[in-house]
Amino acid sequence: MKTEELKMVSEWDKTFPKSEKVEHKKITFVNRYGITLAADMYTPNK
């Protein structure tokens, strides 16, 4: 199955301020229909 290449920026592009309490990652995944999706993943900072 061919997946689509997404161009994602590395700088902070949100409307809310960045917090040092959380780690932010941009991720991509392919859903069961073969569509490439992009998402923001937030996890607690250790």
PDB file of N, CA, C, O and CB in Angstrom:
ATOM      1  N   MET A   1       0.847  -1.189   0.000  1.00  0.00           N
ATOM      2  CA  MET A   1       0.000   0.000   0.000  1.00  0.00           C
ATOM      3  C   MET A   1       0.886   1.244   0.000  1.00  0.00           C
ATOM      4  O   MET A   1       1.815   1.340   0.803  1.00  0.00           O
ATOM      5  CB  MET A   1      -0.960   0.003   1.228  1.00  0.00           C
ATOM      6  N   LYS A   2       0.615   2.179  -0.875  1.00  0.00           N
ATOM      7  CA  LYS A   2       1.388   3.411  -0.959  1.00  0.00           C
ATOM      8  C   LYS A   2       0.838   4.439   0.028  1.00  0.00           C
ATOM      9  O   LYS A   2      -0.367   4.688   0.061  1.00  0.00           O
ATOM     10  CB  LYS A   2       1.366   3.972  -2.399  1.00  0.00           C
ATOM     11  N   THR A   3       1.715   5.033   0.827  1.00  0.00           N
ATOM     12  CA  THR A   3       1.287   6.066   1.771  1.00  0.00           C
ATOM     13  C   THR A   3       1.704   7.429   1.264  1.00  0.00           C
ATOM     14  O   THR A   3       2.680   7.563   0.526  1.00  0.00           O
ATOM     15  CB  THR A   3       1.873   5.814   3.173  1.00  0.00           C
ATOM     16  N   GLU A   4       0.967   8.419   1.660  1.00  0.00           N
ATOM     17  CA  GLU A   4       1.229   9.794   1.237  1.00  0.00           C
ATOM     18  C   GLU A   4       2.256  10.442   2.144  1.00  0.00           C
ATOM     19  O   GLU A   4       2.213  10.262   3.361  1.00  0.00           O
ATOM     20  CB  GLU A   4      -0.063  10.616   1.230  1.00  0.00           C
ATOM     21  N   GLU A   5       3.184  11.199   1.560  1.00  0.00           N
ATOM     22  CA  GLU A   5       4.179  11.947   2.325  1.00  0.00           C
ATOM     23  C   GLU A   5       3.551  13.255   2.797  1.00  0.00           C
ATOM     24  O   GLU A   5       3.010  14.009   1.989  1.00  0.00           O
ATOM     25  CB  GLU A   5       5.461  12.219   1.473  1.00  0.00           C
ATOM     26  N   LEU A   6       3.617  13.524   4.080  1.00  0.00           N
ATOM     27  CA  LEU A   6       3.097  14.770   4.634  1.00  0.00           C
ATOM     28  C   LEU A   6       4.264  15.658   5.032  1.00  0.00           C
ATOM     29  O   LEU A   6       5.258  15.178   5.579  1.00  0.00           O
ATOM     30  CB  LEU A   6       2.168  14.500   5.850  1.00  0.00           C
ATOM     31  N   LYS A   7       4.147  16.933   4.762  1.00  0.00           N
ATOM     32  CA  LYS A   7       5.162  17.901   5.174  1.00  0.00           C
ATOM     33  C   LYS A   7       4.682  18.561   6.456  1.00  0.00           C
ATOM     34  O   LYS A   7       3.649  19.231   6.473  1.00  0.00           O
ATOM     35  CB  LYS A   7       5.434  18.968   4.052  1.00  0.00           C
ATOM     36  N   MET A   8       5.439  18.366   7.531  1.00  0.00           N
ATOM     37  CA  MET A   8       5.047  18.933   8.811  1.00  0.00           C
ATOM     38  C   MET A   8       6.123  19.890   9.296  1.00  0.00           C
ATOM     39  O   MET A   8       7.313  19.648   9.100  1.00  0.00           O
ATOM     40  CB  MET A   8       4.798  17.825   9.851  1.00  0.00           C
ATOM     41  N   VAL A   9       5.703  20.975   9.927  1.00  0.00           N
ATOM     42  CA  VAL A   9       6.645  21.960  10.448  1.00  0.00           C
ATOM     43  C   VAL A   9       7.125  21.527  11.829  1.00  0.00           C
ATOM     44  O   VAL A   9       6.418  20.815  12.542  1.00  0.00           O
ATOM     45  CB  VAL A   9       5.996  23.366  10.512  1.00  0.00           C
ATOM     46  N   SER A  10       8.321  21.954  12.201  1.00  0.00           N
ATOM     47  CA  SER A  10       8.862  21.562  13.505  1.00  0.00           C
ATOM     48  C   SER A  10       8.651  22.636  14.574  1.00  0.00           C
ATOM     49  O   SER A  10       8.760  22.346  15.765  1.00  0.00           O
ATOM     50  CB  SER A  10      10.343  21.256  13.377  1.00  0.00           C
ATOM     51  N   GLU A  11       8.350  23.877  14.162  1.00  0.00           N
ATOM     52  CA  GLU A  11       8.146  24.937  15.157  1.00  0.00           C
ATOM     53  C   GLU A  11       6.742  24.853  15.761  1.00  0.00           C
ATOM     54  O   GLU A  11       5.851  24.207  15.210  1.00  0.00           O
ATOM     55  CB  GLU A  11       8.367  26.326  14.519  1.00  0.00           C
ATOM     56  N   TRP A  12       6.569  25.508  16.887  1.00  0.00           N
ATOM     57  CA  TRP A  12       5.294  25.523  17.608  1.00  0.00           C
ATOM     58  C   TRP A  12       4.265  26.292  16.778  1.00  0.00           C
ATOM     59  O   TRP A  12       4.461  27.471  16.486  1.00  0.00           O
ATOM     60  CB  TRP A  12       5.456  26.166  19.027  1.00  0.00           C
ATOM     61  N   ASP A  13       3.182  25.638  16.403  1.00  0.00           N
ATOM     62  CA  ASP A  13       2.182  26.252  15.519  1.00  0.00           C
ATOM     63  C   ASP A  13       0.772  26.225  16.115  1.00  0.00           C
ATOM     64  O   ASP A  13      -0.218  26.210  15.383  1.00  0.00           O
ATOM     65  CB  ASP A  13       2.176  25.541  14.176  1.00  0.00           C
ATOM     66  N   LYS A  14       0.691  26.220  17.431  1.00  0.00           N
ATOM     67  CA  LYS A  14      -0.612  26.159  18.115  1.00  0.00           C
ATOM     68  C   LYS A  14      -1.045  27.557  18.553  1.00  0.00           C
ATOM     69  O   LYS A  14      -0.229  28.475  18.630  1.00  0.00           O
ATOM     70  CB  LYS A  14      -0.544  25.207  19.343  1.00  0.00           C
ATOM     71  N   THR A  15      -2.335  27.707  18.839  1.00  0.00           N
ATOM     72  CA  THR A  15      -2.855  29.003  19.292  1.00  0.00           C
ATOM     73  C   THR A  15      -2.675  29.191  20.791  1.00  0.00           C
ATOM     74  O   THR A  15      -2.824  30.306  21.289  1.00  0.00           O
ATOM     75  CB  THR A  15      -4.330  29.136  18.932  1.00  0.00           C
ATOM     76  N   PHE A  16      -2.358  28.129  21.518  1.00  0.00           N
ATOM     77  CA  PHE A  16      -2.150  28.221  22.960  1.00  0.00           C
ATOM     78  C   PHE A  16      -0.655  28.155  23.259  1.00  0.00           C
ATOM     79  O   PHE A  16       0.118  27.630  22.457  1.00  0.00           O
ATOM     80  CB  PHE A  16      -2.911  27.090  23.706  1.00  0.00           C
ATOM     81  N   PRO A  17      -0.244  28.692  24.422  1.00  0.00           N
ATOM     82  CA  PRO A  17       1.193  28.721  24.745  1.00  0.00           C
ATOM     83  C   PRO A  17       1.761  27.325  25.008  1.00  0.00           C
ATOM     84  O   PRO A  17       1.071  26.443  25.519  1.00  0.00           O
ATOM     85  CB  PRO A  17       1.436  29.607  25.965  1.00  0.00           C
ATOM     86  N   LYS A  18       2.998  27.150  24.657  1.00  0.00           N
ATOM     87  CA  LYS A  18       3.697  25.896  24.900  1.00  0.00           C
ATOM     88  C   LYS A  18       3.992  25.752  26.381  1.00  0.00           C
ATOM     89  O   LYS A  18       4.367  26.723  27.039  1.00  0.00           O
ATOM     90  CB  LYS A  18       4.998  25.823  24.080  1.00  0.00           C
ATOM     91  N   SER A  19       3.825  24.550  26.909  1.00  0.00           N
ATOM     92  CA  SER A  19       4.069  24.297  28.325  1.00  0.00           C
ATOM     93  C   SER A  19       5.249  23.351  28.489  1.00  0.00           C
ATOM     94  O   SER A  19       5.409  22.403  27.720  1.00  0.00           O
ATOM     95  CB  SER A  19       2.813  23.715  29.001  1.00  0.00           C
ATOM     96  N   GLU A  20       6.058  23.611  29.478  1.00  0.00           N
ATOM     97  CA  GLU A  20       7.182  22.724  29.790  1.00  0.00           C
ATOM     98  C   GLU A  20       6.711  21.479  30.540  1.00  0.00           C
ATOM     99  O   GLU A  20       7.504  20.564  30.765  1.00  0.00           O
ATOM    100  CB  GLU A  20       8.236  23.471  30.620  1.00  0.00           C
ATOM    101  N   LYS A  21       5.451  21.427  30.927  1.00  0.00           N
ATOM    102  CA  LYS A  21       4.904  20.288  31.669  1.00  0.00           C
ATOM    103  C   LYS A  21       4.514  19.125  30.761  1.00  0.00           C
ATOM    104  O   LYS A  21       4.281  18.014  31.238  1.00  0.00           O
ATOM    105  CB  LYS A  21       3.699  20.727  32.471  1.00  0.00           C
ATOM    106  N   VAL A  22       4.441  19.375  29.459  1.00  0.00           N
ATOM    107  CA  VAL A  22       4.074  18.317  28.516  1.00  0.00           C
ATOM    108  C   VAL A  22       5.074  18.245  27.374  1.00  0.00           C
ATOM    109  O   VAL A  22       5.674  19.246  26.981  1.00  0.00           O
ATOM    110  CB  VAL A  22       2.660  18.548  27.966  1.00  0.00           C
ATOM    111  N   GLU A  23       5.235  17.043  26.856  1.00  0.00           N
ATOM    112  CA  GLU A  23       6.064  16.828  25.683  1.00  0.00           C
ATOM    113  C   GLU A  23       5.136  16.749  24.480  1.00  0.00           C
ATOM    114  O   GLU A  23       4.087  16.107  24.541  1.00  0.00           O
ATOM    115  CB  GLU A  23       6.940  15.536  25.821  1.00  0.00           C
ATOM    116  N   HIS A  24       5.515  17.392  23.400  1.00  0.00           N
ATOM    117  CA  HIS A  24       4.683  17.440  22.195  1.00  0.00           C
ATOM    118  C   HIS A  24       5.417  16.784  21.040  1.00  0.00           C
ATOM    119  O   HIS A  24       6.585  17.076  20.783  1.00  0.00           O
ATOM    120  CB  HIS A  24       4.307  18.897  21.837  1.00  0.00           C
ATOM    121  N   LYS A  25       4.714  15.889  20.343  1.00  0.00           N
ATOM    122  CA  LYS A  25       5.268  15.251  19.152  1.00  0.00           C
ATOM    123  C   LYS A  25       4.214  15.291  18.057  1.00  0.00           C
ATOM    124  O   LYS A  25       3.021  15.158  18.332  1.00  0.00           O
ATOM    125  CB  LYS A  25       5.719  13.782  19.446  1.00  0.00           C
ATOM    126  N   LYS A  26       4.652  15.474  16.822  1.00  0.00           N
ATOM    127  CA  LYS A  26       3.759  15.361  15.672  1.00  0.00           C
ATOM    128  C   LYS A  26       3.946  13.956  15.113  1.00  0.00           C
ATOM    129  O   LYS A  26       5.070  13.520  14.865  1.00  0.00           O
ATOM    130  CB  LYS A  26       4.055  16.472  14.579  1.00  0.00           C
ATOM    131  N   ILE A  27       2.848  13.264  14.921  1.00  0.00           N
ATOM    132  CA  ILE A  27       2.915  11.893  14.435  1.00  0.00           C
ATOM    133  C   ILE A  27       2.022  11.736  13.207  1.00  0.00           C
ATOM    134  O   ILE A  27       1.105  12.526  12.982  1.00  0.00           O
ATOM    135  CB  ILE A  27       2.498  10.899  15.543  1.00  0.00           C
ATOM    136  N   THR A  28       2.307  10.714  12.429  1.00  0.00           N
ATOM    137  CA  THR A  28       1.448  10.347  11.312  1.00  0.00           C
ATOM    138  C   THR A  28       1.158   8.859  11.411  1.00  0.00           C
ATOM    139  O   THR A  28       1.956   8.096  11.956  1.00  0.00           O
ATOM    140  CB  THR A  28       2.105  10.705   9.942  1.00  0.00           C
ATOM    141  N   PHE A  29       0.031   8.458  10.888  1.00  0.00           N
ATOM    142  CA  PHE A  29      -0.319   7.057  10.823  1.00  0.00           C
ATOM    143  C   PHE A  29      -1.305   6.850   9.676  1.00  0.00           C
ATOM    144  O   PHE A  29      -1.938   7.797   9.210  1.00  0.00           O
ATOM    145  CB  PHE A  29      -0.915   6.570  12.168  1.00  0.00           C
ATOM    146  N   VAL A  30      -1.422   5.633   9.239  1.00  0.00           N
ATOM    147  CA  VAL A  30      -2.329   5.291   8.152  1.00  0.00           C
ATOM    148  C   VAL A  30      -3.516   4.557   8.755  1.00  0.00           C
ATOM    149  O   VAL A  30      -3.345   3.566   9.466  1.00  0.00           O
ATOM    150  CB  VAL A  30      -1.618   4.424   7.058  1.00  0.00           C
ATOM    151  N   ASN A  31      -4.723   5.044   8.471  1.00  0.00           N
ATOM    152  CA  ASN A  31      -5.902   4.386   9.025  1.00  0.00           C
ATOM    153  C   ASN A  31      -6.272   3.158   8.186  1.00  0.00           C
ATOM    154  O   ASN A  31      -5.595   2.857   7.202  1.00  0.00           O
ATOM    155  CB  ASN A  31      -7.089   5.372   9.091  1.00  0.00           C
ATOM    156  N   ARG A  32      -7.312   2.467   8.556  1.00  0.00           N
ATOM    157  CA  ARG A  32      -7.657   1.216   7.891  1.00  0.00           C
ATOM    158  C   ARG A  32      -8.150   1.407   6.467  1.00  0.00           C
ATOM    159  O   ARG A  32      -8.268   0.435   5.720  1.00  0.00           O
ATOM    160  CB  ARG A  32      -8.698   0.498   8.681  1.00  0.00           C
ATOM    161  N   TYR A  33      -8.439   2.634   6.080  1.00  0.00           N
ATOM    162  CA  TYR A  33      -8.859   2.925   4.715  1.00  0.00           C
ATOM    163  C   TYR A  33      -7.692   3.369   3.828  1.00  0.00           C
ATOM    164  O   TYR A  33      -7.880   3.685   2.653  1.00  0.00           O
ATOM    165  CB  TYR A  33      -9.930   3.996   4.726  1.00  0.00           C
ATOM    166  N   GLY A  34      -6.480   3.387   4.407  1.00  0.00           N
ATOM    167  CA  GLY A  34      -5.291   3.751   3.655  1.00  0.00           C
ATOM    168  C   GLY A  34      -5.022   5.239   3.596  1.00  0.00           C
ATOM    169  O   GLY A  34      -4.177   5.684   2.819  1.00  0.00           O
ATOM    170  N   ILE A  35      -5.729   6.021   4.406  1.00  0.00           N
ATOM    171  CA  ILE A  35      -5.552   7.468   4.427  1.00  0.00           C
ATOM    172  C   ILE A  35      -4.503   7.832   5.466  1.00  0.00           C
ATOM    173  O   ILE A  35      -4.587   7.390   6.612  1.00  0.00           O
ATOM    174  CB  ILE A  35      -6.891   8.188   4.724  1.00  0.00           C
ATOM    175  N   THR A  36      -3.524   8.626   5.081  1.00  0.00           N
ATOM    176  CA  THR A  36      -2.491   9.087   6.009  1.00  0.00           C
ATOM    177  C   THR A  36      -3.040  10.251   6.820  1.00  0.00           C
ATOM    178  O   THR A  36      -3.491  11.249   6.259  1.00  0.00           O
ATOM    179  CB  THR A  36      -1.196   9.505   5.249  1.00  0.00           C
ATOM    180  N   LEU A  37      -3.000  10.122   8.135  1.00  0.00           N
ATOM    181  CA  LEU A  37      -3.482  11.151   9.050  1.00  0.00           C
ATOM    182  C   LEU A  37      -2.322  11.701   9.861  1.00  0.00           C
ATOM    183  O   LEU A  37      -1.352  10.994  10.134  1.00  0.00           O
ATOM    184  CB  LEU A  37      -4.576  10.590   9.983  1.00  0.00           C
ATOM    185  N   ALA A  38      -2.426  12.958  10.241  1.00  0.00           N
ATOM    186  CA  ALA A  38      -1.430  13.597  11.100  1.00  0.00           C
ATOM    187  C   ALA A  38      -2.110  14.004  12.396  1.00  0.00           C
ATOM    188  O   ALA A  38      -3.288  14.360  12.405  1.00  0.00           O
ATOM    189  CB  ALA A  38      -0.776  14.834  10.397  1.00  0.00           C
ATOM    190  N   ALA A  39      -1.356  13.948  13.496  1.00  0.00           N
ATOM    191  CA  ALA A  39      -1.917  14.278  14.801  1.00  0.00           C
ATOM    192  C   ALA A  39      -0.841  14.873  15.701  1.00  0.00           C
ATOM    193  O   ALA A  39       0.355  14.709  15.460  1.00  0.00           O
ATOM    194  CB  ALA A  39      -2.538  13.031  15.457  1.00  0.00           C
ATOM    195  N   ASP A  40      -1.289  15.562  16.735  1.00  0.00           N
ATOM    196  CA  ASP A  40      -0.398  16.054  17.783  1.00  0.00           C
ATOM    197  C   ASP A  40      -0.551  15.123  18.978  1.00  0.00           C
ATOM    198  O   ASP A  40      -1.665  14.856  19.428  1.00  0.00           O
ATOM    199  CB  ASP A  40      -0.720  17.549  18.171  1.00  0.00           C
ATOM    200  N   MET A  41       0.576  14.631  19.489  1.00  0.00           N
ATOM    201  CA  MET A  41       0.533  13.751  20.657  1.00  0.00           C
ATOM    202  C   MET A  41       1.161  14.483  21.841  1.00  0.00           C
ATOM    203  O   MET A  41       2.285  14.977  21.751  1.00  0.00           O
ATOM    204  CB  MET A  41       1.275  12.398  20.377  1.00  0.00           C
ATOM    205  N   TYR A  42       0.443  14.547  22.922  1.00  0.00           N
ATOM    206  CA  TYR A  42       0.902  15.216  24.142  1.00  0.00           C
ATOM    207  C   TYR A  42       1.032  14.174  25.253  1.00  0.00           C
ATOM    208  O   TYR A  42       0.098  13.418  25.519  1.00  0.00           O
ATOM    209  CB  TYR A  42      -0.083  16.364  24.563  1.00  0.00           C
ATOM    210  N   THR A  43       2.195  14.144  25.894  1.00  0.00           N
ATOM    211  CA  THR A  43       2.431  13.237  27.016  1.00  0.00           C
ATOM    212  C   THR A  43       3.031  14.049  28.167  1.00  0.00           C
ATOM    213  O   THR A  43       3.696  15.058  27.932  1.00  0.00           O
ATOM    214  CB  THR A  43       3.379  12.049  26.601  1.00  0.00           C
ATOM    215  N   PRO A  44       2.800  13.616  29.403  1.00  0.00           N
ATOM    216  CA  PRO A  44       3.382  14.330  30.533  1.00  0.00           C
ATOM    217  C   PRO A  44       4.912  14.331  30.462  1.00  0.00           C
ATOM    218  O   PRO A  44       5.526  13.322  30.115  1.00  0.00           O
ATOM    219  CB  PRO A  44       2.916  13.704  31.849  1.00  0.00           C
ATOM    220  N   ASN A  45       5.508  15.456  30.790  1.00  0.00           N
ATOM    221  CA  ASN A  45       6.967  15.571  30.832  1.00  0.00           C
ATOM    222  C   ASN A  45       7.464  14.973  32.134  1.00  0.00           C
ATOM    223  O   ASN A  45       6.886  15.234  33.189  1.00  0.00           O
ATOM    224  CB  ASN A  45       7.426  17.054  30.695  1.00  0.00           C
ATOM    225  N   LYS A  46       8.509  14.187  32.084  1.00  0.00           N
ATOM    226  CA  LYS A  46       9.002  13.509  33.289  1.00  0.00           C
ATOM    227  C   LYS A  46       9.982  14.341  34.035  1.00  0.00           C
ATOM    228  O   LYS A  46      10.491  13.914  35.071  1.00  0.00           O
ATOM    229  CB  LYS A  46       9.630  12.201  32.944  1.00  0.00           C
TER     230      LYS A  46
END
